[in-house]
Amino acid sequence: MMIEPPIDELEKKAGGNKYILSIVASKRAKEIETTRRTELATADKKAISIALDEIYAGTIKPSDIDD
């Protein structure tokens, strides 16, 4: 079973730190849920999957998420 995007590549995008990756992904997923509720209702992806795709693509970086 192949997981996309690969966790190892996502970890590299977060500076090699899985903790930072999980924090950034969860914060971005919460932002997506609050701003795109109607879009998520019809989408086949969950907010966390969209957030991880954005991190993998380089659209979102750990420094982009506020504390």
N, C-alpha and C positions, 0 to 999 in steps of 0.2 A: 504494500500500500504506500503510495507516494503522497506526501503532504506538500501542498503548494500554498504559499511559498515555503521553501526549506528553512527549518528552524536555525540551522547553522548560519545561513546567509542573513537571516533576520538578526541574529545575535551580533554578527559583524557590524551591521548597520547601527546597532546600539552600543558600539564601542566594546564589544565582547562581553557585555554584562547582561545576563538573562533577567536580573532584577529590574534594571533600567528598561529593558525591552517590555517587560510585563506592565510596568507603571505607565510607560508611554502609550502602549497599545490600549490599556484600559481607559486612560484619560481621553484618548482620541475617540474610542468607541462611545464613551458617554457623550462627548460633543456631538458625534454623528447622530446618536439617538435623540438628542434634544433638538437638533436643527433639521433633521430629515425624517421625521416620523411618518409622514405620508408616503415618502419614497420607499422607506423600509417595509411598509405594510405590503407593498406589491413586489418587492425585490426577493430574489431567491437566496441572497446572502445576508448574513447577520452583520451587525455593526462591527463586531470584533474582527470578522473576516475582511471587511472593507478597510478597517484600520491597519491590519497587518499587510494588506496589499499596498496601501499607501506608504507604509514604512519601507517595504521591499522595493517599491518603485523610486524611493527617495523623495517623494512628495512631502512627507512628514519626517522630521528629524527630532531626536531627543531634545535638542535645544529649542524647538518650536513649541513645546508643551510647557505651560506655566505650572509652577508649584501650587 
